[in-house]
Every structure is written in structure tokens, then in C-alpha cells.
Amino acid sequence: MMHHDTTTRDTADLLRGLLALCRPQNVLLSVPVVMLGGLCEDPAALAHPTGRVTLLIAAAVTALALAAGNVLNDLADQTEDRINRPGRPLPSGKVRPAEACLLALGLQTGSLILAGLLSMRLASPWPTGIAAVCLLLLWLYAWRGKQWPFVGNLLVALLSAAAVIYGALALGLPGGPGWPARSLMGFALVVSWIREVLKDAEDREGDQRAGRRSLPMLVSGSVLRRLLLAVACLVPLTGLLLGLLSHQWGLTWALCLLPAPLGLWAIWNWQPDSPRSAGGAQRLWKVVMLVGLLIYSVWIWQTSARTDRPEAHAARSTQMESLP
């Protein structure tokens, strides 16, 4: 009986460890990003059952791919995590590397299968092609991109922004994403890049011992702070881009004025020599992302009845009727 309880507990620990490798909070955050990307193209998509299913499939493709990328990231970071995060599933021994590899392969396979289903529904190779390229880039980043300062951070940010494009292409016009989706993509790109750099600052000690060269190691804290502040100033510009090019201001001013001050304050008060301070700053930038997504959500809701892209609704209605 005692042996049975121990086995059950070990299995539960393994399942919890596998779930922790996927970083479910970050994965769940990708779902509204994909859906907002689609709704930027057609705010009325959720009113149609086919539109809802299409968006959910696109979100599932992205979520599984992101979960796989998180597992690959932990596999590549085992040396650093023994110093930076010894409680993570791999360095703590809760999950074996072979088990993590199987999990990553399973998640990637599921992502590709759903992407293939989406391609069949839309009669387009783009969903599968984009998913395959993103999965390859996740492997590249995990095993080589971490050695490329700045470029590796940019690669992760681009993959995060790709979630917007994926949703937009699933519901958009043949001509490509419109300006609302491009504005959201720019917002996600800027916020994700800043968070990645701050994560590197948080992990600096472990990365240094492991021989990895990250951007916070190559420049002084004051220079890096100025760089982050300059990039953070692009956040309100995405709001201006949204208003100027879509001619629908709505809550655009809120996007310009609300998230940016919080992010700028986080960077200004960040202490370059303190991993704890860097961790707090990057978590505040996650709040910036959430606030921005909320503002985009309300903007879409407010403008759904008066969008200046009527051709989107006509084309989307035709496409909806042709989908299975």
C-alpha cells in the first residue's frame, strides 16, 4: 500500500513537472493575442460559428507551438537553470530530459496537425507553412539563438508577434493583415523584446557561469537602460499608428497614454546589478502587455459596428459560407 502511494505521488509530480515546463500562464496569454489578431481583421467573426471555430483552431496551433518552445527552452537552459532556477522541473529532477523531449515532440506534432486542419478549412497552405517555419525557428533559438545577443531576443519577439499575424491571416483578406493587426503586431513585438532583455538581465549570473553571452553582459547598465527606454517609447507610437492609419481613434489615446508610463517607470527604477529588480521589471512589462491587449479588445468592440473596411465583411461572409 505504501509503495502504491509513492508511485501515485511520483506520477503526480511528473505530470505537474511536465505542465510547469509548458509555462501555462504564458501559453494562455497567447490565446487572446491570436484571437485579437483575427478580430482586428473581422470584428464580427465571433458572431459566426465558423469564425469562432477557425479562431479557436488558430489559437490552439499557437498555444501548442509556444508550449513546445517553452519545453525546448528549458532543455537548452539546463546548465543555467541549475544556478538561476534550481526549482525548475529539469534541474530539480522532477522531469527527465528524455521525457521533456517527448513532450516537446508531441506538442509540435499536435500543432502541425491542427495547422494542417486549418489549411484544409481555409484552402490555403499558409497556416501550415507559417506554423512549420515558427517551429523550426523555436528549435533554432533553443540551440543556437541564445548565443546571439540582441538577435536572439529579437527572434523571440518576432515569434511572439507572429501570433497576431497567424490570427489575422486566419480571418483576413487575401491582401494581408490590415493596419489594426499591424499595430497590434508592433505592440507585441516591442513589449516582447523588452521582456526578453530584462529576462536576460535577471539570468545574468547563471548565463555568465554557463559561458553564454547576452546583451546585458555586453553593454553597461546605463547604456542598456537608455536603449530599453528608447524602445519603450515605441509603445505609444503603435497607438498613433492605429489611429492615423485606420482613421478610427476610439480608445487609441488610452493605448498611447496608459501602458507606456508603467513600462517606462519599471525600466527607470530597474537596478542593473540586481536580478530581483530585473525580474520585477519584466513582470511589470507583462502587465503592460495585458493592459495593451485589454485596450485593443475594447477598441475592437467599439469600432466593430463602424469599421472602414466593409470589403472585409463581404469577403468574410463569402468565405464563411464556403467553409465546412
C-alpha positions as a Markdown table, in Angstrom:
| # | Residue | x | y | z |
|---|---|---|---|---|
| 1 | Met | 0.0 | 0.0 | 0.0 |
| 2 | Met | 2.8 | 2.4 | 0.9 |
| 3 | His | 4.6 | 1.5 | -2.4 |
| 4 | His | 1.3 | 2.3 | -4.3 |
| 5 | Asp | 1.0 | 5.7 | -2.7 |
| 6 | Thr | 4.6 | 6.6 | -3.5 |
| 7 | Thr | 4.1 | 5.6 | -7.2 |
| 8 | Thr | 1.0 | 7.7 | -7.4 |
| 9 | Arg | 2.7 | 10.7 | -5.8 |
| 10 | Asp | 5.7 | 10.3 | -8.2 |
| 11 | Thr | 3.3 | 10.2 | -11.2 |
| 12 | Ala | 1.5 | 13.3 | -10.0 |
| 13 | Asp | 4.9 | 15.1 | -9.6 |
| 14 | Leu | 5.8 | 14.1 | -13.1 |
| 15 | Leu | 2.6 | 15.5 | -14.5 |
| 16 | Arg | 3.0 | 18.7 | -12.6 |
| 17 | Gly | 6.5 | 19.0 | -13.8 |
| 18 | Leu | 5.5 | 18.4 | -17.4 |
| 19 | Leu | 2.8 | 21.1 | -17.1 |
| 20 | Ala | 5.3 | 23.5 | -15.5 |
| 21 | Leu | 7.7 | 23.0 | -18.4 |
| 22 | Cys | 5.0 | 24.3 | -20.7 |
| 23 | Arg | 4.6 | 27.5 | -18.7 |
| 24 | Pro | 0.8 | 27.5 | -18.9 |
| 25 | Gln | 0.4 | 31.2 | -17.9 |
| 26 | Asn | 2.5 | 32.3 | -20.9 |
| 27 | Val | 0.7 | 29.8 | -23.2 |
| 28 | Leu | -2.7 | 31.1 | -22.1 |
| 29 | Leu | -1.6 | 34.7 | -22.8 |
| 30 | Ser | -1.0 | 33.7 | -26.4 |
| 31 | Val | -4.7 | 32.8 | -26.9 |
| 32 | Pro | -6.2 | 36.3 | -26.7 |
| 33 | Val | -3.3 | 37.6 | -28.8 |
| 34 | Val | -4.2 | 35.2 | -31.7 |
| 35 | Met | -7.9 | 36.0 | -31.3 |
| 36 | Leu | -7.3 | 39.7 | -31.2 |
| 37 | Gly | -5.2 | 39.4 | -34.4 |
| 38 | Gly | -8.2 | 37.8 | -36.1 |
| 39 | Leu | -10.7 | 40.2 | -34.7 |
| 40 | Cys | -8.6 | 43.2 | -35.9 |
| 41 | Glu | -9.4 | 41.8 | -39.4 |
| 42 | Asp | -13.1 | 41.0 | -38.8 |
| 43 | Pro | -14.6 | 42.2 | -35.5 |
| 44 | Ala | -17.8 | 40.3 | -36.3 |
| 45 | Ala | -16.0 | 36.9 | -36.6 |
| 46 | Leu | -17.2 | 35.6 | -33.2 |
| 47 | Ala | -20.8 | 36.1 | -34.2 |
| 48 | His | -20.5 | 33.3 | -36.7 |
| 49 | Pro | -19.9 | 29.7 | -35.6 |
| 50 | Thr | -17.4 | 29.0 | -38.3 |
| 51 | Gly | -15.4 | 32.1 | -37.4 |
| 52 | Arg | -15.3 | 31.0 | -33.8 |
| 53 | Val | -14.0 | 27.5 | -34.7 |
| 54 | Thr | -11.4 | 29.0 | -37.1 |
| 55 | Leu | -10.1 | 31.3 | -34.4 |
| 56 | Leu | -10.0 | 28.6 | -31.8 |
| 57 | Ile | -8.0 | 26.3 | -34.1 |
| 58 | Ala | -5.6 | 29.1 | -34.8 |
| 59 | Ala | -5.2 | 29.8 | -31.1 |
| 60 | Ala | -4.7 | 26.1 | -30.4 |
| 61 | Val | -1.9 | 25.9 | -33.0 |
| 62 | Thr | -0.1 | 28.8 | -31.5 |
| 63 | Ala | -0.6 | 27.6 | -27.9 |
| 64 | Leu | 0.8 | 24.2 | -28.6 |
| 65 | Ala | 3.8 | 25.7 | -30.6 |
| 66 | Leu | 4.5 | 28.1 | -27.7 |
| 67 | Ala | 4.3 | 25.3 | -25.1 |
| 68 | Ala | 6.8 | 23.2 | -27.2 |
| 69 | Gly | 9.1 | 26.2 | -27.4 |
| 70 | Asn | 9.0 | 26.6 | -23.7 |
| 71 | Val | 9.9 | 23.0 | -23.2 |
| 72 | Leu | 12.8 | 23.3 | -25.7 |
| 73 | Asn | 13.9 | 26.4 | -23.9 |
| 74 | Asp | 14.2 | 24.5 | -20.6 |
| 75 | Leu | 16.1 | 21.7 | -22.3 |
| 76 | Ala | 18.6 | 24.1 | -23.7 |
| 77 | Asp | 18.9 | 26.0 | -20.4 |
| 78 | Gln | 19.6 | 23.1 | -18.0 |
| 79 | Thr | 23.1 | 24.4 | -17.1 |
| 80 | Glu | 21.9 | 28.0 | -16.5 |
| 81 | Asp | 18.8 | 26.9 | -14.6 |
| 82 | Arg | 20.8 | 24.9 | -12.1 |
| 83 | Ile | 22.0 | 28.3 | -10.9 |
| 84 | Asn | 19.2 | 30.7 | -11.8 |
| 85 | Arg | 16.2 | 28.4 | -11.2 |
| 86 | Pro | 17.1 | 25.2 | -9.4 |
| 87 | Gly | 13.4 | 24.5 | -8.7 |
| 88 | Arg | 12.5 | 24.2 | -12.4 |
| 89 | Pro | 11.4 | 20.6 | -13.4 |
| 90 | Leu | 14.6 | 19.6 | -15.2 |
| 91 | Pro | 17.3 | 20.8 | -12.7 |
| 92 | Ser | 15.2 | 19.6 | -9.8 |
| 93 | Gly | 14.9 | 16.1 | -11.3 |
| 94 | Lys | 11.1 | 16.1 | -11.4 |
| 95 | Val | 11.3 | 15.5 | -15.2 |
| 96 | Arg | 14.0 | 13.7 | -17.1 |
| 97 | Pro | 15.4 | 15.3 | -20.3 |
| 98 | Ala | 14.1 | 12.3 | -22.4 |
| 99 | Glu | 10.6 | 12.9 | -21.1 |
| 100 | Ala | 10.8 | 16.6 | -21.8 |
| 101 | Cys | 12.0 | 15.8 | -25.4 |
| 102 | Leu | 9.0 | 13.5 | -25.9 |
| 103 | Leu | 6.7 | 16.2 | -24.6 |
| 104 | Ala | 8.2 | 18.8 | -27.0 |
| 105 | Leu | 7.8 | 16.5 | -30.0 |
| 106 | Gly | 4.2 | 15.7 | -29.0 |
| 107 | Leu | 3.3 | 19.3 | -28.7 |
| 108 | Gln | 4.9 | 20.2 | -32.0 |
| 109 | Thr | 3.1 | 17.3 | -33.7 |
| 110 | Gly | -0.2 | 18.4 | -32.4 |
| 111 | Ser | 0.5 | 22.0 | -33.5 |
| 112 | Leu | 1.3 | 20.8 | -37.1 |
| 113 | Ile | -1.8 | 18.6 | -37.2 |
| 114 | Leu | -4.1 | 21.4 | -36.2 |
| 115 | Ala | -2.3 | 23.8 | -38.6 |
| 116 | Gly | -2.9 | 21.2 | -41.4 |
| 117 | Leu | -6.6 | 21.1 | -40.4 |
| 118 | Leu | -6.7 | 24.9 | -40.6 |
| 119 | Ser | -5.1 | 24.9 | -44.0 |
| 120 | Met | -7.8 | 22.5 | -45.2 |
| 121 | Arg | -10.6 | 24.7 | -43.8 |
| 122 | Leu | -9.2 | 27.8 | -45.5 |
| 123 | Ala | -7.9 | 26.0 | -48.6 |
| 124 | Ser | -4.6 | 27.7 | -48.1 |
| 125 | Pro | -1.1 | 26.4 | -47.4 |
| 126 | Trp | -0.2 | 29.5 | -45.3 |
| 127 | Pro | -1.4 | 28.2 | -41.8 |
| 128 | Thr | 0.8 | 25.0 | -42.1 |
| 129 | Gly | 3.7 | 26.8 | -43.7 |
| 130 | Ile | 3.8 | 29.6 | -41.0 |
| 131 | Ala | 3.5 | 27.0 | -38.2 |
| 132 | Ala | 6.3 | 24.9 | -39.6 |
| 133 | Val | 8.6 | 27.9 | -40.0 |
| 134 | Cys | 7.9 | 29.1 | -36.5 |
| 135 | Leu | 8.5 | 25.6 | -35.0 |
| 136 | Leu | 11.9 | 25.4 | -36.8 |
| 137 | Leu | 12.8 | 28.9 | -35.5 |
| 138 | Leu | 11.9 | 27.7 | -32.0 |
| 139 | Trp | 14.4 | 24.9 | -32.4 |
| 140 | Leu | 17.0 | 27.3 | -33.8 |
| 141 | Tyr | 16.6 | 29.7 | -30.9 |
| 142 | Ala | 16.8 | 27.0 | -28.3 |
| 143 | Trp | 20.0 | 25.5 | -29.5 |
| 144 | Arg | 21.8 | 28.4 | -31.2 |
| 145 | Gly | 19.8 | 31.7 | -30.9 |
| 146 | Lys | 20.7 | 32.0 | -27.2 |
| 147 | Gln | 24.3 | 32.6 | -28.2 |
| 148 | Trp | 23.3 | 35.6 | -30.3 |
| 149 | Pro | 22.9 | 38.7 | -28.2 |
| 150 | Phe | 20.2 | 41.0 | -29.4 |
| 151 | Val | 19.3 | 38.8 | -32.4 |
| 152 | Gly | 18.1 | 36.0 | -30.1 |
| 153 | Asn | 15.9 | 38.4 | -28.2 |
| 154 | Leu | 14.6 | 39.8 | -31.5 |
| 155 | Leu | 13.8 | 36.3 | -32.7 |
| 156 | Val | 11.7 | 35.5 | -29.7 |
| 157 | Ala | 9.9 | 38.8 | -30.0 |
| 158 | Leu | 9.2 | 38.1 | -33.7 |
| 159 | Leu | 7.8 | 34.7 | -32.8 |
| 160 | Ser | 5.5 | 36.4 | -30.2 |
| 161 | Ala | 4.3 | 38.9 | -32.8 |
| 162 | Ala | 3.7 | 36.1 | -35.3 |
| 163 | Ala | 0.8 | 35.0 | -33.1 |
| 164 | Val | -1.0 | 38.2 | -34.2 |
| 165 | Ile | -0.3 | 37.6 | -37.8 |
| 166 | Tyr | -1.5 | 34.0 | -37.5 |
| 167 | Gly | -4.9 | 35.1 | -36.2 |
| 168 | Ala | -5.1 | 37.9 | -38.8 |
| 169 | Leu | -4.3 | 35.6 | -41.7 |
| 170 | Ala | -6.9 | 33.1 | -40.5 |
| 171 | Leu | -9.7 | 35.6 | -40.8 |
| 172 | Gly | -8.2 | 38.3 | -43.0 |
| 173 | Leu | -8.4 | 39.3 | -46.6 |
| 174 | Pro | -6.1 | 37.9 | -49.3 |
| 175 | Gly | -4.2 | 41.2 | -49.4 |
| 176 | Gly | -2.8 | 40.5 | -45.9 |
| 177 | Pro | -3.4 | 42.0 | -42.4 |
| 178 | Gly | -4.8 | 45.5 | -42.2 |
| 179 | Trp | -3.4 | 48.3 | -40.1 |
| 180 | Pro | -5.1 | 47.4 | -36.8 |
| 181 | Ala | -3.4 | 44.0 | -36.9 |
| 182 | Arg | -0.1 | 45.5 | -37.9 |
| 183 | Ser | -0.4 | 47.9 | -35.0 |
| 184 | Leu | -1.1 | 45.1 | -32.6 |
| 185 | Met | 1.9 | 43.1 | -34.0 |
| 186 | Gly | 4.2 | 46.1 | -33.4 |
| 187 | Phe | 2.9 | 46.5 | -29.9 |
| 188 | Ala | 3.5 | 42.7 | -29.2 |
| 189 | Leu | 7.0 | 42.9 | -30.8 |
| 190 | Val | 8.2 | 45.9 | -28.7 |
| 191 | Val | 6.8 | 44.5 | -25.4 |
| 192 | Ser | 8.2 | 41.0 | -26.0 |
| 193 | Trp | 11.7 | 42.2 | -26.9 |
| 194 | Ile | 11.9 | 44.4 | -23.8 |
| 195 | Arg | 10.7 | 41.5 | -21.6 |
| 196 | Glu | 13.3 | 39.1 | -23.2 |
| 197 | Val | 16.1 | 41.6 | -22.5 |
| 198 | Leu | 15.0 | 42.0 | -18.9 |
| 199 | Lys | 14.8 | 38.2 | -18.5 |
| 200 | Asp | 18.5 | 38.1 | -19.7 |
| 201 | Ala | 19.4 | 40.7 | -17.1 |
| 202 | Glu | 17.6 | 38.6 | -14.4 |
| 203 | Asp | 19.5 | 35.4 | -15.5 |
| 204 | Arg | 22.9 | 37.1 | -15.9 |
| 205 | Glu | 24.7 | 35.2 | -13.2 |
| 206 | Gly | 23.8 | 31.8 | -14.4 |
| 207 | Asp | 24.3 | 32.7 | -18.1 |
| 208 | Gln | 27.8 | 34.0 | -17.3 |
| 209 | Arg | 28.8 | 30.8 | -15.5 |
| 210 | Ala | 27.5 | 28.8 | -18.4 |
| 211 | Gly | 29.5 | 30.8 | -20.9 |
| 212 | Arg | 26.5 | 32.4 | -22.6 |
| 213 | Arg | 26.9 | 36.0 | -23.8 |
| 214 | Ser | 23.7 | 38.0 | -23.5 |
| 215 | Leu | 23.0 | 41.7 | -24.2 |
| 216 | Pro | 23.2 | 42.7 | -20.5 |
| 217 | Met | 26.8 | 41.3 | -20.4 |
| 218 | Leu | 28.0 | 43.2 | -23.5 |
| 219 | Val | 26.9 | 46.7 | -22.5 |
| 220 | Ser | 26.8 | 48.7 | -19.3 |
| 221 | Gly | 23.7 | 49.0 | -17.2 |
| 222 | Ser | 23.3 | 52.7 | -18.0 |
| 223 | Val | 23.6 | 52.1 | -21.8 |
| 224 | Leu | 21.1 | 49.2 | -21.6 |
| 225 | Arg | 18.7 | 51.3 | -19.6 |
| 226 | Arg | 18.8 | 54.1 | -22.3 |
| 227 | Leu | 18.3 | 51.5 | -25.0 |
| 228 | Leu | 15.3 | 50.0 | -23.3 |
| 229 | Leu | 13.8 | 53.4 | -22.6 |
| 230 | Ala | 14.2 | 54.4 | -26.3 |
| 231 | Val | 12.5 | 51.1 | -27.4 |
| 232 | Ala | 9.7 | 51.5 | -24.8 |
| 233 | Cys | 8.9 | 54.9 | -26.4 |
| 234 | Leu | 7.7 | 52.9 | -29.4 |
| 235 | Val | 4.7 | 51.6 | -27.4 |
| 236 | Pro | 2.6 | 54.9 | -27.7 |
| 237 | Leu | 3.7 | 55.1 | -31.4 |
| 238 | Thr | 1.8 | 51.8 | -32.1 |
| 239 | Gly | -1.3 | 53.6 | -30.8 |
| 240 | Leu | -0.7 | 56.6 | -33.0 |
| 241 | Leu | -0.2 | 54.2 | -35.9 |
| 242 | Leu | -3.5 | 52.5 | -35.2 |
| 243 | Gly | -5.4 | 55.8 | -35.1 |
| 244 | Leu | -3.8 | 57.5 | -38.0 |
| 245 | Leu | -4.0 | 54.7 | -40.5 |
| 246 | Ser | -7.3 | 53.1 | -39.5 |
| 247 | His | -9.0 | 56.6 | -39.1 |
| 248 | Gln | -10.7 | 55.1 | -36.0 |
| 249 | Trp | -9.4 | 56.7 | -32.8 |
| 250 | Gly | -11.7 | 55.3 | -30.2 |
| 251 | Leu | -9.5 | 54.2 | -27.3 |
| 252 | Thr | -6.3 | 54.8 | -29.3 |
| 253 | Trp | -5.3 | 57.5 | -26.9 |
| 254 | Ala | -5.6 | 55.1 | -24.0 |
| 255 | Leu | -3.2 | 52.8 | -25.8 |
| 256 | Cys | -0.8 | 55.8 | -26.2 |
| 257 | Leu | -1.0 | 57.0 | -22.6 |
| 258 | Leu | -1.8 | 54.1 | -20.2 |
| 259 | Pro | 0.7 | 51.2 | -20.8 |
| 260 | Ala | 3.8 | 53.2 | -21.6 |
| 261 | Pro | 4.2 | 55.1 | -18.3 |
| 262 | Leu | 4.1 | 51.9 | -16.3 |
| 263 | Gly | 6.7 | 50.3 | -18.6 |
| 264 | Leu | 8.9 | 53.4 | -18.5 |
| 265 | Trp | 8.7 | 53.6 | -14.7 |
| 266 | Ala | 9.7 | 49.9 | -14.5 |
| 267 | Ile | 12.8 | 50.5 | -16.6 |
| 268 | Trp | 13.7 | 53.7 | -14.9 |
| 269 | Asn | 13.6 | 52.0 | -11.5 |
| 270 | Trp | 15.4 | 48.9 | -12.6 |
| 271 | Gln | 18.7 | 48.3 | -10.9 |
| 272 | Pro | 21.1 | 46.7 | -13.5 |
| 273 | Asp | 23.1 | 44.8 | -10.8 |
| 274 | Ser | 20.0 | 43.2 | -9.2 |
| 275 | Pro | 18.5 | 40.1 | -10.7 |
| 276 | Arg | 15.5 | 40.6 | -8.4 |
| 277 | Ser | 14.9 | 44.1 | -9.7 |
| 278 | Ala | 15.1 | 42.8 | -13.3 |
| 279 | Gly | 12.6 | 40.1 | -12.5 |
| 280 | Gly | 10.2 | 42.7 | -11.1 |
| 281 | Ala | 10.7 | 44.9 | -14.1 |
| 282 | Gln | 9.9 | 42.2 | -16.6 |
| 283 | Arg | 6.8 | 41.1 | -14.7 |
| 284 | Leu | 5.6 | 44.7 | -14.8 |
| 285 | Trp | 6.1 | 44.6 | -18.6 |
| 286 | Lys | 3.8 | 41.5 | -18.6 |
| 287 | Val | 1.2 | 43.8 | -17.0 |
| 288 | Val | 1.9 | 46.3 | -19.8 |
| 289 | Met | 1.1 | 43.6 | -22.3 |
| 290 | Leu | -2.1 | 42.7 | -20.6 |
| 291 | Val | -3.2 | 46.3 | -20.3 |
| 292 | Gly | -2.5 | 46.8 | -24.0 |
| 293 | Leu | -4.4 | 43.7 | -25.0 |
| 294 | Leu | -7.4 | 44.9 | -22.9 |
| 295 | Ile | -7.3 | 48.3 | -24.7 |
| 296 | Tyr | -7.2 | 46.6 | -28.1 |
| 297 | Ser | -10.1 | 44.4 | -27.1 |
| 298 | Val | -12.3 | 47.4 | -26.2 |
| 299 | Trp | -11.1 | 49.3 | -29.3 |
| 300 | Ile | -12.3 | 46.3 | -31.5 |
| 301 | Trp | -15.6 | 46.2 | -29.6 |
| 302 | Gln | -16.2 | 49.9 | -30.1 |
| 303 | Thr | -15.3 | 50.0 | -33.8 |
| 304 | Ser | -16.9 | 46.7 | -34.8 |
| 305 | Ala | -20.1 | 48.5 | -36.0 |
| 306 | Arg | -18.3 | 51.3 | -37.9 |
| 307 | Thr | -15.3 | 49.7 | -39.4 |
| 308 | Asp | -14.0 | 51.4 | -42.6 |
| 309 | Arg | -13.2 | 48.0 | -44.2 |
| 310 | Pro | -16.6 | 46.9 | -45.5 |
| 311 | Glu | -15.0 | 44.7 | -48.0 |
| 312 | Ala | -13.7 | 42.6 | -45.2 |
| 313 | His | -17.2 | 41.7 | -44.1 |
| 314 | Ala | -18.3 | 40.9 | -47.6 |
| 315 | Ala | -15.3 | 38.8 | -48.3 |
| 316 | Arg | -15.5 | 37.1 | -44.9 |
| 317 | Ser | -19.2 | 36.3 | -45.3 |
| 318 | Thr | -18.4 | 34.6 | -48.7 |
| 319 | Gln | -15.5 | 32.7 | -47.1 |
| 320 | Met | -17.7 | 31.6 | -44.1 |
| 321 | Glu | -20.3 | 30.1 | -46.4 |
| 322 | Ser | -17.7 | 28.1 | -48.3 |
| 323 | Leu | -16.0 | 26.7 | -45.2 |
| 324 | Pro | -17.1 | 23.2 | -43.9 |
